[in-house]
Amino acid sequence: LNITFLLKTETVNIDKYTIKDIPSSSGRLDVISRCILSSLIDNDKFNMNVQIWIFFNTYGTFIFNTKNLIYSEFPKNELLLSDYIVKLIKVKENKNQLDENPLKFVEVKKLSMIDYLIELKINKKLIFVLREEGKDFFEVMKNNLIQNEIYFILGNQSEDFINSREFLKLNIPTISLGFKSYLASSVIRLIKFNLKTLLD
Ligand SMILES: C[S@@+](CC[C@H](N)C(=O)[O-])C[C@H]1O[C@@H](n2cnc3c(N)ncnc32)[C@H](O)[C@@H]1O
């Protein structure tokens, strides 16, 4: 089973970025980094069947796919990862600086989340949006484990995008892990853990 997490951020802005205070100087890039680490790494190794796509407002869409990355070089904590993401964003114009960056195999696309979701729907992919209210995760997943590909959309703190009219028009089914509100990175870990339990 291949799983892809999709996450849009409207807040990240690196104009005033400093490694000394990443959360407030970057518009919460630390939250994004935590989600990336939760998606890709488990017990000191990469999950080979997991991807995470980060849709930044102004910097493009970054695709983290473990099949293209090298575990030994990959930054393993949110501080280091955030710093390399900032370097990757800044390097856009000067590709030579990429050689030093362990994220050099992260694919960067110009593709909006809404356009990508439309593309996935046209291709009849299985997509769910995660919310505190929705159908029970286990019930829905039990009936979908024969699929070889599932896409999960996570909201951010403001949830502006998943509540927007253009998103709601897509009628993507909602699933829930219960009424308690978790951090997005915890939701990612819970999804991976629960799927593993169901598949075992
Ligand atoms: C920090 S939460 C979002 C903010 C939260 N709704 C609030 O009231 O502050 C980040 C995202 O994690 C997902 N999430 C959090 N708790 C969840 C749950 N119990 N079930 C499913 N998804 C959840 C949702 O996609 C949510 O948008």
The ligand as an ORCA input file, in Angstrom:
! r2SCAN-3c Opt
* xyz 0 1
  C      -3.828     21.046     14.505
  S      -5.121     20.298     13.604
  C      -6.111     21.654     13.035
  C      -6.711     22.609     13.973
  C      -7.878     22.121     14.791
  N      -9.053     21.811     13.985
  C      -8.259     23.139     15.844
  O      -9.409     23.105     16.264
  O      -7.398     23.910     16.254
  C      -4.328     19.875     12.104
  C      -5.043     18.883     11.212
  O      -4.913     17.574     11.735
  C      -6.041     16.799     11.342
  N      -6.668     16.289     12.559
  C      -6.505     16.715     13.835
  N      -7.209     15.962     14.698
  C      -7.849     15.012     13.951
  C      -8.739     13.912     14.246
  N      -9.136     13.645     15.489
  N      -9.160     13.144     13.209
  C      -8.769     13.399     11.945
  N      -7.941     14.419     11.616
  C      -7.485     15.215     12.585
  C      -6.965     17.693     10.538
  O      -6.697     17.507      9.159
  C      -6.526     19.076     11.013
  O      -6.828     20.061     10.084
*
